Amino acid sequence: MNHSPTHRLIALAVLALYAAPALAQIKIGVTLSTTGPAVSLGIPEKNTIALLPRSIGGKTVEYIVLDDASDSSAAVVNTRRLALEDKVDAIIGSTTTPNSLAMTDAVAEASTPTISLASSARIIEPMTAKKAWVFKTPQTDTMMVLAILEHAAKRGIKSMGYIGFSDALGESFYAEFEKFAAVRNITIVVNERFAARDTSVTAQVIKLAAAKPDMVVIGASGTPAVLPARALNERGYKGSVYFNHGVANNDFLRVGGKDIEGAFVPTSPVVVAAALPANHPAKAQAMDYVKRYEAVYGAGTVSAFGAYTWDAGLLLGRAIPVALKTAQPGTREFRVALRDALEGVRDLPVSNGVSNMSMNDHLGLDQRARVIVTVEGGKWKLD
């Protein structure tokens, strides 16, 4: 057998060639609420993961998808497994605000950049050493509350009642109304809570109806948000109803039926992509996402939540090649470089607008990333 230096070099080169894919692989962990109360949000998110690229920057990408069952404790368990056992380079998730907030310590301890798909500004604000590892793609509750108040004020609304989840989402959404309602000359006359798994909100709605506010804002996500709207309708409430942006999917329309007809929702441009003006900054990416998603899952199946996942993929697609110039996947050095690269994203068109991240802004969207839609004939209509 020939063991010349030349032959040994060839053999080593062949071995390196076969070993490269394993060494090059990037692992992205995903924890989503694909069962439980937030299932109508989590399923389109999971569906979208299947559409994300399997190769970025010349490296193969593996997505490890776990279900947290809409439970904060499970989200933390998933996070630790993904970071410590699977040794992922980044995490996408979770679906809800309570889950995402609960994950903060775990992702910071593991130094793993994480892109949340939940709404609350508290996920990324105020910036701390721990939150420096967390990014998000959905519009903040602050942005959406201001959209509701601006829209309501133009319609002459002077008073509002609030009923929201008895969790971090419901509390943080209400906190923004407390800050800004008076600026729009809107008075909050009643403030109620309910749990995502409740089957009745009769007591809360009696108080809301008795106060006779011009509008009721429902600070809840997914199909459980229908419950207060149905109860208000049953009691003959004739004022306006606004929802949190956590309801913009077809399951909500299906479950809500006539009880949500005429309601208003601040949401992502992707929900009404075809109706956007040609010069809207989200139009091109939104239409591209709609085309890709509906080609697999059917016409009319797109929701804002899948789009948030798509945008997470776009962010990673921009940041990973930059991080690869500094370090290789599977190392803390790469995760740090990826975090820094995400903070450096500028002028990236996404399905919700244009992303411009920074060290102190881990969302990167502006007011162009929101629209107000109404429910008309069981469908979303740009208002």
BELFENKA-V78658 format. One record per residue. N is the residue number from 1. D_CENTER is the distance of its C-alpha to the mean C-alpha in Angstrom with 1 decimal. Layout:
BEGIN
n & d_center
N & D_CENTER
N & D_CENTER
END
This chain:
BEGIN
n & d_center
1 & 60.4
2 & 59.6
3 & 57.9
4 & 58.3
5 & 55.8
6 & 54.6
7 & 53.9
8 & 52.0
9 & 49.8
10 & 49.1
11 & 48.2
12 & 45.9
13 & 44.2
14 & 43.7
15 & 42.3
16 & 39.8
17 & 38.8
18 & 38.0
19 & 36.3
20 & 34.0
21 & 31.2
22 & 30.8
23 & 31.0
24 & 28.6
25 & 25.8
26 & 22.3
27 & 20.4
28 & 16.6
29 & 15.6
30 & 12.8
31 & 12.3
32 & 10.5
33 & 11.6
34 & 13.8
35 & 16.4
36 & 16.9
37 & 15.7
38 & 12.0
39 & 13.4
40 & 12.7
41 & 8.9
42 & 9.7
43 & 12.5
44 & 11.0
45 & 8.6
46 & 12.0
47 & 13.9
48 & 12.1
49 & 13.0
50 & 16.5
51 & 16.4
52 & 15.6
53 & 18.8
54 & 21.2
55 & 23.0
56 & 22.0
57 & 24.8
58 & 27.4
59 & 25.9
60 & 24.9
61 & 21.4
62 & 20.8
63 & 17.6
64 & 18.2
65 & 16.0
66 & 16.4
67 & 15.7
68 & 15.2
69 & 16.2
70 & 13.9
71 & 16.2
72 & 15.8
73 & 19.1
74 & 18.2
75 & 15.0
76 & 17.5
77 & 20.1
78 & 17.8
79 & 16.9
80 & 20.6
81 & 21.7
82 & 19.5
83 & 20.6
84 & 24.2
85 & 25.3
86 & 23.4
87 & 23.3
88 & 20.1
89 & 19.7
90 & 15.9
91 & 13.1
92 & 9.7
93 & 8.0
94 & 8.1
95 & 6.4
96 & 7.8
97 & 9.1
98 & 12.6
99 & 11.9
100 & 10.1
101 & 13.0
102 & 15.5
103 & 14.7
104 & 15.6
105 & 19.3
106 & 19.2
107 & 17.3
108 & 19.6
109 & 22.6
110 & 21.9
111 & 21.1
112 & 18.2
113 & 15.5
114 & 12.0
115 & 8.7
116 & 6.1
117 & 2.6
118 & 4.1
119 & 6.0
120 & 9.5
121 & 11.4
122 & 13.4
123 & 11.2
124 & 12.7
125 & 15.6
126 & 18.5
127 & 18.7
128 & 20.7
129 & 22.0
130 & 19.5
131 & 16.4
132 & 17.8
133 & 16.3
134 & 12.6
135 & 10.3
136 & 6.7
137 & 5.4
138 & 4.2
139 & 7.7
140 & 9.4
141 & 11.4
142 & 14.4
143 & 13.8
144 & 13.2
145 & 16.2
146 & 18.3
147 & 17.6
148 & 18.7
149 & 21.7
150 & 22.8
151 & 22.7
152 & 24.5
153 & 27.1
154 & 28.1
155 & 28.8
156 & 31.1
157 & 29.2
158 & 30.7
159 & 29.4
160 & 26.4
161 & 25.8
162 & 22.6
163 & 21.5
164 & 18.4
165 & 17.3
166 & 19.6
167 & 16.9
168 & 14.9
169 & 12.5
170 & 15.7
171 & 17.6
172 & 15.5
173 & 14.9
174 & 18.7
175 & 19.6
176 & 18.4
177 & 20.7
178 & 23.4
179 & 23.2
180 & 23.2
181 & 24.7
182 & 28.2
183 & 27.8
184 & 27.4
185 & 30.3
186 & 28.3
187 & 29.5
188 & 27.5
189 & 30.1
190 & 28.4
191 & 25.5
192 & 24.8
193 & 22.5
194 & 22.0
195 & 20.5
196 & 18.0
197 & 21.0
198 & 23.6
199 & 25.8
200 & 27.4
201 & 26.7
202 & 30.2
203 & 31.3
204 & 28.3
205 & 28.6
206 & 32.4
207 & 31.8
208 & 29.4
209 & 31.8
210 & 34.7
211 & 33.3
212 & 33.0
213 & 30.2
214 & 29.6
215 & 26.0
216 & 23.8
217 & 20.2
218 & 18.3
219 & 15.5
220 & 14.1
221 & 11.4
222 & 12.4
223 & 16.1
224 & 17.5
225 & 16.9
226 & 19.8
227 & 22.3
228 & 23.0
229 & 23.2
230 & 25.7
231 & 27.7
232 & 27.9
233 & 29.1
234 & 31.6
235 & 33.0
236 & 33.5
237 & 31.1
238 & 31.5
239 & 29.2
240 & 25.9
241 & 22.7
242 & 19.3
243 & 15.9
244 & 12.7
245 & 9.9
246 & 8.6
247 & 11.5
248 & 11.3
249 & 12.6
250 & 16.2
251 & 16.6
252 & 16.3
253 & 18.9
254 & 21.1
255 & 21.2
256 & 21.5
257 & 24.3
258 & 26.8
259 & 25.4
260 & 22.5
261 & 24.6
262 & 24.6
263 & 21.6
264 & 19.3
265 & 15.6
266 & 13.8
267 & 11.2
268 & 10.2
269 & 13.5
270 & 12.8
271 & 13.5
272 & 17.0
273 & 17.4
274 & 21.0
275 & 21.9
276 & 20.7
277 & 23.6
278 & 24.7
279 & 24.3
280 & 20.6
281 & 18.9
282 & 16.0
283 & 18.6
284 & 19.6
285 & 16.3
286 & 14.9
287 & 18.2
288 & 18.3
289 & 15.1
290 & 16.4
291 & 19.7
292 & 18.7
293 & 16.5
294 & 19.2
295 & 21.9
296 & 20.9
297 & 19.6
298 & 21.6
299 & 21.7
300 & 19.4
301 & 16.8
302 & 13.9
303 & 10.8
304 & 7.9
305 & 5.7
306 & 8.1
307 & 8.0
308 & 4.7
309 & 6.7
310 & 9.7
311 & 9.1
312 & 8.8
313 & 12.0
314 & 13.5
315 & 13.1
316 & 14.8
317 & 17.3
318 & 18.4
319 & 18.6
320 & 20.2
321 & 23.4
322 & 23.8
323 & 23.6
324 & 26.0
325 & 28.6
326 & 28.8
327 & 28.4
328 & 28.0
329 & 25.2
330 & 25.8
331 & 26.9
332 & 25.7
333 & 26.9
334 & 24.5
335 & 21.5
336 & 22.7
337 & 23.3
338 & 19.8
339 & 18.4
340 & 20.9
341 & 20.1
342 & 16.4
343 & 17.8
344 & 20.2
345 & 18.0
346 & 19.6
347 & 19.6
348 & 17.1
349 & 16.5
350 & 13.0
351 & 12.0
352 & 10.8
353 & 13.9
354 & 15.4
355 & 14.1
356 & 16.7
357 & 16.0
358 & 18.7
359 & 19.8
360 & 18.9
361 & 15.8
362 & 12.9
363 & 10.6
364 & 13.4
365 & 12.7
366 & 15.4
367 & 16.2
368 & 16.5
369 & 12.7
370 & 13.2
371 & 15.7
372 & 17.3
373 & 18.0
374 & 20.4
375 & 21.2
376 & 24.5
377 & 26.3
378 & 23.3
379 & 21.3
380 & 18.9
381 & 21.1
382 & 20.4
383 & 22.3
END
